[in-house]
Amino acid sequence: MNGTDNVVLEASGVTYYSPQDEAALFGWLDNTPCVESYRGRSCTLYLTVDLSAVDEGGLREIVTLYRRYNIDLRGLRALSADRVSPWFSDTARWWHDEAFG
């Protein structure tokens, strides 16, 4: 956390299968309202998430994006229940074991 209502997620090891697939990832990020910005450095993508704009739909998009691009879901621990929503860290969610286990 950086002192504001933002958190920076580090996404390492992103797997792109083609140039269009890479473009699709950035288009996806551009259309996810709670993703304030992103930047790449070496093999890591840094996503700045506006916690005040996070809702269940935005969380679902981020989790799905991580799964689609083979990014380790443990990187989403920064979005735990005390920061966003108890719904996100609910043990019944398909991503719980990968993200929090």
KEKOL-805062 format. One record per residue: residue number from 1; x, y, z of N, C-alpha, C, O in turn. Coordinates in steps of 0.05 Angstrom, whole numbers, plus 5000, padded with zeros to 4 digits. Layout:
rec num=NUM neast=X nnorth=Y nup=Z caeast=X canorth=Y caup=Z ceast=X cnorth=Y cup=Z oeast=X onorth=Y oup=Z
...
This chain:
rec num=1 neast=5017 nnorth=4977 nup=5000 caeast=5000 canorth=5000 caup=5000 ceast=5018 cnorth=5025 cup=5000 oeast=5040 onorth=5024 oup=5012
rec num=2 neast=5009 nnorth=5045 nup=4987 caeast=5027 canorth=5069 caup=4984 ceast=5017 cnorth=5093 cup=4999 oeast=5025 onorth=5116 oup=4992
rec num=3 neast=5000 nnorth=5090 nup=5019 caeast=4992 canorth=5113 caup=5034 ceast=4966 cnorth=5125 cup=5024 oeast=4954 onorth=5142 oup=5038
rec num=4 neast=4956 nnorth=5117 nup=5001 caeast=4931 canorth=5127 caup=4991 ceast=4912 cnorth=5103 cup=4990 oeast=4916 onorth=5083 oup=5005
rec num=5 neast=4891 nnorth=5105 nup=4974 caeast=4873 canorth=5083 caup=4971 ceast=4881 cnorth=5064 cup=4948 oeast=4864 onorth=5053 oup=4935
rec num=6 neast=4907 nnorth=5062 nup=4944 caeast=4917 canorth=5045 caup=4922 ceast=4934 cnorth=5023 cup=4933 oeast=4946 onorth=5025 oup=4955
rec num=7 neast=4935 nnorth=5001 nup=4918 caeast=4954 canorth=4979 caup=4924 ceast=4967 cnorth=4972 cup=4897 oeast=4953 onorth=4972 oup=4877
rec num=8 neast=4992 nnorth=4966 nup=4898 caeast=5006 canorth=4957 caup=4874 ceast=5010 cnorth=4927 cup=4874 oeast=5023 onorth=4917 oup=4893
rec num=9 neast=4999 nnorth=4914 nup=4854 caeast=5002 canorth=4885 caup=4852 ceast=5026 cnorth=4879 cup=4833 oeast=5028 onorth=4892 oup=4812
rec num=10 neast=5042 nnorth=4860 nup=4840 caeast=5064 canorth=4851 caup=4823 ceast=5056 cnorth=4826 cup=4809 oeast=5051 onorth=4805 oup=4822
rec num=11 neast=5056 nnorth=4826 nup=4783 caeast=5048 canorth=4803 caup=4767 ceast=5073 cnorth=4794 cup=4751 oeast=5080 onorth=4806 oup=4731
rec num=12 neast=5086 nnorth=4773 nup=4761 caeast=5110 canorth=4762 caup=4748 ceast=5103 cnorth=4738 cup=4731 oeast=5084 onorth=4723 oup=4737
rec num=13 neast=5118 nnorth=4734 nup=4711 caeast=5115 canorth=4710 caup=4694 ceast=5090 cnorth=4709 cup=4677 oeast=5078 onorth=4688 oup=4673
rec num=14 neast=5082 nnorth=4732 nup=4667 caeast=5058 canorth=4733 caup=4650 ceast=5064 cnorth=4718 cup=4624 oeast=5085 onorth=4721 oup=4612
rec num=15 neast=5045 nnorth=4701 nup=4616 caeast=5048 canorth=4684 caup=4592 ceast=5031 cnorth=4695 cup=4570 oeast=5006 onorth=4695 oup=4572
rec num=16 neast=5044 nnorth=4705 nup=4549 caeast=5029 canorth=4713 caup=4525 ceast=5033 cnorth=4692 cup=4503 oeast=5055 onorth=4681 oup=4500
rec num=17 neast=5012 nnorth=4686 nup=4489 caeast=5014 canorth=4665 caup=4468 ceast=5017 cnorth=4677 cup=4440 oeast=5022 onorth=4662 oup=4421
rec num=18 neast=5013 nnorth=4703 nup=4437 caeast=5017 canorth=4716 caup=4412 ceast=5016 cnorth=4746 cup=4417 oeast=5009 onorth=4755 oup=4438
rec num=19 neast=5024 nnorth=4762 nup=4397 caeast=5023 canorth=4791 caup=4400 ceast=4994 cnorth=4801 cup=4406 oeast=4990 onorth=4819 oup=4421
rec num=20 neast=4974 nnorth=4789 nup=4393 caeast=4947 canorth=4796 caup=4398 ceast=4938 cnorth=4789 cup=4426 oeast=4922 onorth=4803 oup=4438
rec num=21 neast=4948 nnorth=4767 nup=4436 caeast=4942 canorth=4759 caup=4463 ceast=4953 cnorth=4779 cup=4483 oeast=4940 onorth=4786 oup=4503
rec num=22 neast=4977 nnorth=4789 nup=4478 caeast=4989 canorth=4810 caup=4495 ceast=4972 cnorth=4836 cup=4494 oeast=4966 onorth=4848 oup=4514
rec num=23 neast=4964 nnorth=4843 nup=4470 caeast=4947 canorth=4867 caup=4466 ceast=4920 cnorth=4863 cup=4481 oeast=4909 onorth=4882 oup=4492
rec num=24 neast=4910 nnorth=4839 nup=4481 caeast=4884 canorth=4833 caup=4494 ceast=4887 cnorth=4838 cup=4525 oeast=4869 onorth=4848 oup=4537
rec num=25 neast=4910 nnorth=4830 nup=4536 caeast=4914 canorth=4834 caup=4564 ceast=4913 cnorth=4864 cup=4571 oeast=4900 onorth=4871 oup=4591
rec num=26 neast=4926 nnorth=4880 nup=4556 caeast=4927 canorth=4909 caup=4562 ceast=4899 cnorth=4922 cup=4556 oeast=4892 onorth=4941 oup=4570
rec num=27 neast=4885 nnorth=4912 nup=4537 caeast=4858 canorth=4921 caup=4533 ceast=4840 cnorth=4914 cup=4556 oeast=4823 onorth=4929 oup=4564
rec num=28 neast=4844 nnorth=4890 nup=4567 caeast=4829 canorth=4880 caup=4590 ceast=4834 cnorth=4899 cup=4614 oeast=4816 onorth=4907 oup=4628
rec num=29 neast=4859 nnorth=4905 nup=4618 caeast=4867 canorth=4923 caup=4640 ceast=4854 cnorth=4950 cup=4636 oeast=4844 onorth=4962 oup=4655
rec num=30 neast=4855 nnorth=4960 nup=4612 caeast=4844 canorth=4987 caup=4606 ceast=4814 cnorth=4988 cup=4611 oeast=4803 onorth=5009 oup=4617
rec num=31 neast=4800 nnorth=4965 nup=4610 caeast=4771 canorth=4964 caup=4614 ceast=4763 cnorth=4954 cup=4641 oeast=4740 onorth=4947 oup=4646
rec num=32 neast=4782 nnorth=4952 nup=4660 caeast=4776 canorth=4944 caup=4687 ceast=4778 cnorth=4970 cup=4704 oeast=4800 onorth=4979 oup=4711
rec num=33 neast=4755 nnorth=4981 nup=4712 caeast=4755 canorth=5007 caup=4725 ceast=4772 cnorth=5010 cup=4750 oeast=4782 onorth=5032 oup=4755
rec num=34 neast=4775 nnorth=4989 nup=4765 caeast=4791 canorth=4992 caup=4790 ceast=4821 cnorth=4991 cup=4785 oeast=4837 onorth=4996 oup=4803
rec num=35 neast=4829 nnorth=4984 nup=4760 caeast=4858 canorth=4985 caup=4753 ceast=4864 cnorth=5013 cup=4744 oeast=4857 onorth=5022 oup=4723
rec num=36 neast=4878 nnorth=5027 nup=4762 caeast=4884 canorth=5055 caup=4757 ceast=4906 cnorth=5059 cup=4736 oeast=4904 onorth=5076 oup=4719
rec num=37 neast=4926 nnorth=5042 nup=4738 caeast=4948 canorth=5043 caup=4718 ceast=4964 cnorth=5017 cup=4719 oeast=4959 onorth=5000 oup=4736
rec num=38 neast=4982 nnorth=5014 nup=4700 caeast=4999 canorth=4991 caup=4699 ceast=5025 cnorth=4999 cup=4685 oeast=5026 onorth=5018 oup=4669
rec num=39 neast=5046 nnorth=4984 nup=4691 caeast=5072 canorth=4989 caup=4678 ceast=5088 cnorth=4963 cup=4680 oeast=5084 onorth=4947 oup=4699
rec num=40 neast=5105 nnorth=4959 nup=4661 caeast=5122 canorth=4935 caup=4661 ceast=5151 cnorth=4943 cup=4667 oeast=5160 onorth=4964 oup=4660
rec num=41 neast=5164 nnorth=4924 nup=4680 caeast=5192 canorth=4928 caup=4686 ceast=5204 cnorth=4900 cup=4685 oeast=5198 onorth=4883 oup=4702
rec num=42 neast=5222 nnorth=4896 nup=4667 caeast=5234 canorth=4870 caup=4662 ceast=5212 cnorth=4850 cup=4657 oeast=5197 onorth=4853 oup=4638
rec num=43 neast=5210 nnorth=4829 nup=4673 caeast=5190 canorth=4808 caup=4669 ceast=5166 cnorth=4811 cup=4687 oeast=5151 onorth=4792 oup=4691
rec num=44 neast=5163 nnorth=4834 nup=4699 caeast=5142 canorth=4838 caup=4719 ceast=5124 cnorth=4861 cup=4710 oeast=5133 onorth=4882 oup=4700
rec num=45 neast=5098 nnorth=4856 nup=4713 caeast=5077 canorth=4877 caup=4707 ceast=5067 cnorth=4887 cup=4734 oeast=5059 onorth=4871 oup=4751
rec num=46 neast=5067 nnorth=4913 nup=4738 caeast=5057 canorth=4925 caup=4762 ceast=5030 cnorth=4938 cup=4757 oeast=5027 onorth=4955 oup=4740
rec num=47 neast=5010 nnorth=4929 nup=4772 caeast=4983 canorth=4939 caup=4769 ceast=4976 cnorth=4956 cup=4793 oeast=4978 onorth=4947 oup=4816
rec num=48 neast=4969 nnorth=4981 nup=4789 caeast=4960 canorth=4998 caup=4811 ceast=4929 cnorth=4996 cup=4812 oeast=4915 onorth=5004 oup=4793
rec num=49 neast=4919 nnorth=4986 nup=4835 caeast=4891 canorth=4982 caup=4838 ceast=4880 cnorth=5003 cup=4858 oeast=4891 onorth=5006 oup=4879
rec num=50 neast=4859 nnorth=5016 nup=4849 caeast=4846 canorth=5036 caup=4866 ceast=4826 cnorth=5021 cup=4884 oeast=4805 onorth=5013 oup=4875
rec num=51 neast=4833 nnorth=5019 nup=4909 caeast=4817 canorth=5003 caup=4928 ceast=4789 cnorth=5015 cup=4932 oeast=4770 onorth=5001 oup=4938
rec num=52 neast=4787 nnorth=5041 nup=4929 caeast=4761 canorth=5054 caup=4933 ceast=4742 cnorth=5048 cup=4909 oeast=4718 onorth=5052 oup=4911
rec num=53 neast=4753 nnorth=5038 nup=4887 caeast=4737 canorth=5032 caup=4863 ceast=4732 cnorth=5002 cup=4859 oeast=4718 onorth=4994 oup=4841
rec num=54 neast=4743 nnorth=4986 nup=4877 caeast=4741 canorth=4957 caup=4875 ceast=4712 cnorth=4948 cup=4882 oeast=4701 onorth=4957 oup=4903
rec num=55 neast=4701 nnorth=4931 nup=4865 caeast=4676 canorth=4918 caup=4872 ceast=4679 cnorth=4889 cup=4864 oeast=4700 onorth=4881 oup=4854
rec num=56 neast=4658 nnorth=4873 nup=4868 caeast=4660 canorth=4845 caup=4862 ceast=4666 cnorth=4840 cup=4832 oeast=4682 onorth=4822 oup=4826
rec num=57 neast=4655 nnorth=4855 nup=4815 caeast=4660 canorth=4852 caup=4786 ceast=4689 cnorth=4857 cup=4780 oeast=4702 onorth=4842 oup=4764
rec num=58 neast=4701 nnorth=4878 nup=4791 caeast=4729 canorth=4885 caup=4786 ceast=4747 cnorth=4864 cup=4797 oeast=4767 onorth=4856 oup=4785
rec num=59 neast=4741 nnorth=4854 nup=4821 caeast=4757 canorth=4832 caup=4833 ceast=4756 cnorth=4807 cup=4816 oeast=4777 onorth=4795 oup=4811
rec num=60 neast=4732 nnorth=4801 nup=4807 caeast=4730 canorth=4777 caup=4790 ceast=4746 cnorth=4780 cup=4764 oeast=4759 onorth=4761 oup=4755
rec num=61 neast=4746 nnorth=4804 nup=4752 caeast=4762 canorth=4809 caup=4728 ceast=4792 cnorth=4806 cup=4733 oeast=4806 onorth=4794 oup=4717
rec num=62 neast=4801 nnorth=4816 nup=4756 caeast=4830 canorth=4814 caup=4762 ceast=4837 cnorth=4785 cup=4767 oeast=4858 onorth=4775 oup=4757
rec num=63 neast=4821 nnorth=4770 nup=4782 caeast=4827 canorth=4741 caup=4787 ceast=4827 cnorth=4726 cup=4760 oeast=4845 onorth=4709 oup=4756
rec num=64 neast=4807 nnorth=4731 nup=4744 caeast=4805 canorth=4717 caup=4718 ceast=4829 cnorth=4724 cup=4700 oeast=4840 onorth=4707 oup=4687
rec num=65 neast=4837 nnorth=4749 nup=4700 caeast=4861 canorth=4758 caup=4685 ceast=4886 cnorth=4743 cup=4694 oeast=4901 onorth=4733 oup=4678
rec num=66 neast=4889 nnorth=4741 nup=4721 caeast=4912 canorth=4727 caup=4731 ceast=4911 cnorth=4697 cup=4722 oeast=4932 onorth=4687 oup=4714
rec num=67 neast=4888 nnorth=4685 nup=4724 caeast=4886 canorth=4657 caup=4715 ceast=4892 cnorth=4654 cup=4686 oeast=4907 onorth=4636 oup=4678
rec num=68 neast=4880 nnorth=4671 nup=4669 caeast=4883 canorth=4669 caup=4640 ceast=4912 cnorth=4672 cup=4631 oeast=4921 onorth=4658 oup=4613
rec num=69 neast=4927 nnorth=4689 nup=4644 caeast=4954 canorth=4695 caup=4637 ceast=4975 cnorth=4681 cup=4654 oeast=4998 onorth=4689 oup=4655
rec num=70 neast=4966 nnorth=4660 nup=4668 caeast=4984 canorth=4643 caup=4684 ceast=5001 cnorth=4659 cup=4704 oeast=5025 onorth=4653 oup=4708
rec num=71 neast=4989 nnorth=4678 nup=4718 caeast=5002 canorth=4694 caup=4738 ceast=4995 cnorth=4681 cup=4765 oeast=4972 onorth=4674 oup=4770
rec num=72 neast=5015 nnorth=4679 nup=4782 caeast=5011 canorth=4667 caup=4809 ceast=4990 cnorth=4682 cup=4825 oeast=4994 onorth=4706 oup=4830
rec num=73 neast=4968 nnorth=4669 nup=4831 caeast=4946 canorth=4682 caup=4846 ceast=4954 cnorth=4691 cup=4874 oeast=4940 onorth=4706 oup=4887
rec num=74 neast=4976 nnorth=4681 nup=4885 caeast=4985 canorth=4689 caup=4911 ceast=4992 cnorth=4719 cup=4911 oeast=4992 onorth=4732 oup=4932
rec num=75 neast=4997 nnorth=4730 nup=4888 caeast=5002 canorth=4759 caup=4885 ceast=4978 cnorth=4776 cup=4892 oeast=4980 onorth=4800 oup=4895
rec num=76 neast=4954 nnorth=4763 nup=4894 caeast=4930 canorth=4778 caup=4900 ceast=4924 cnorth=4780 cup=4930 oeast=4904 onorth=4791 oup=4938
rec num=77 neast=4941 nnorth=4769 nup=4946 caeast=4937 canorth=4770 caup=4975 ceast=4934 cnorth=4798 cup=4985 oeast=4922 onorth=4803 oup=5006
rec num=78 neast=4946 nnorth=4817 nup=4971 caeast=4944 canorth=4845 caup=4979 ceast=4915 cnorth=4855 cup=4978 oeast=4909 onorth=4877 oup=4989
rec num=79 neast=4898 nnorth=4840 nup=4965 caeast=4869 canorth=4848 caup=4963 ceast=4852 cnorth=4832 cup=4983 oeast=4829 onorth=4826 oup=4977
rec num=80 neast=4864 nnorth=4826 nup=5006 caeast=4850 canorth=4810 caup=5026 ceast=4825 cnorth=4824 cup=5037 oeast=4821 onorth=4848 oup=5032
rec num=81 neast=4809 nnorth=4810 nup=5052 caeast=4783 canorth=4820 caup=5062 ceast=4785 cnorth=4846 cup=5077 oeast=4767 onorth=4863 oup=5075
rec num=82 neast=4807 nnorth=4850 nup=5092 caeast=4809 canorth=4875 caup=5108 ceast=4814 cnorth=4899 cup=5090 oeast=4811 onorth=4922 oup=5099
rec num=83 neast=4821 nnorth=4895 nup=5065 caeast=4825 canorth=4917 caup=5046 ceast=4802 cnorth=4921 cup=5027 oeast=4797 onorth=4944 oup=5019
rec num=84 neast=4789 nnorth=4900 nup=5018 caeast=4768 canorth=4903 caup=4998 ceast=4742 cnorth=4891 cup=5006 oeast=4723 onorth=4906 oup=5013
rec num=85 neast=4739 nnorth=4865 nup=5006 caeast=4713 canorth=4853 caup=5011 ceast=4716 cnorth=4825 cup=5022 oeast=4733 onorth=4810 oup=5013
rec num=86 neast=4701 nnorth=4818 nup=5042 caeast=4702 canorth=4790 caup=5052 ceast=4695 cnorth=4770 cup=5030 oeast=4704 onorth=4747 oup=5031
rec num=87 neast=4680 nnorth=4779 nup=5011 caeast=4673 canorth=4761 caup=4988 ceast=4698 cnorth=4751 cup=4974 oeast=4698 onorth=4728 oup=4965
rec num=88 neast=4718 nnorth=4768 nup=4971 caeast=4742 canorth=4760 caup=4957 ceast=4757 cnorth=4738 cup=4971 oeast=4767 onorth=4720 oup=4957
rec num=89 neast=4759 nnorth=4738 nup=4997 caeast=4775 canorth=4718 caup=5011 ceast=4757 cnorth=4696 cup=5023 oeast=4766 onorth=4680 oup=5040
rec num=90 neast=4733 nnorth=4694 nup=5013 caeast=4714 canorth=4673 caup=5021 ceast=4726 cnorth=4646 cup=5013 oeast=4734 onorth=4642 oup=4990
rec num=91 neast=4727 nnorth=4627 nup=5032 caeast=4739 canorth=4601 caup=5026 ceast=4724 cnorth=4584 cup=5005 oeast=4735 onorth=4565 oup=4995
rec num=92 neast=4700 nnorth=4592 nup=4999 caeast=4684 canorth=4577 caup=4979 ceast=4690 cnorth=4586 cup=4950 oeast=4682 onorth=4572 oup=4932
rec num=93 neast=4705 nnorth=4607 nup=4946 caeast=4712 canorth=4617 caup=4920 ceast=4733 cnorth=4599 cup=4907 oeast=4750 onorth=4588 oup=4920
rec num=94 neast=4730 nnorth=4594 nup=4880 caeast=4748 canorth=4576 caup=4866 ceast=4777 cnorth=4584 cup=4868 oeast=4794 onorth=4566 oup=4866
rec num=95 neast=4783 nnorth=4609 nup=4872 caeast=4811 canorth=4618 caup=4873 ceast=4823 cnorth=4618 cup=4901 oeast=4847 onorth=4623 oup=4904
rec num=96 neast=4807 nnorth=4612 nup=4922 caeast=4817 canorth=4616 caup=4949 ceast=4842 cnorth=4600 cup=4955 oeast=4861 onorth=4611 oup=4965
rec num=97 neast=4842 nnorth=4574 nup=4949 caeast=4866 canorth=4558 caup=4955 ceast=4891 cnorth=4568 cup=4940 oeast=4912 onorth=4568 oup=4952
rec num=98 neast=4888 nnorth=4576 nup=4915 caeast=4911 canorth=4585 caup=4900 ceast=4921 cnorth=4612 cup=4910 oeast=4945 onorth=4617 oup=4911
rec num=99 neast=4903 nnorth=4630 nup=4918 caeast=4910 canorth=4656 caup=4927 ceast=4919 cnorth=4657 cup=4956 oeast=4938 onorth=4671 oup=4963
rec num=100 neast=4904 nnorth=4643 nup=4973 caeast=4909 canorth=4645 caup=5002 ceast=4919 cnorth=4620 cup=5016 oeast=4927 onorth=4621 oup=5039
rec num=101 neast=4918 nnorth=4598 nup=5002 caeast=4925 canorth=4572 caup=5014 ceast=4954 cnorth=4568 cup=5019 oeast=4963 onorth=4548 oup=5029
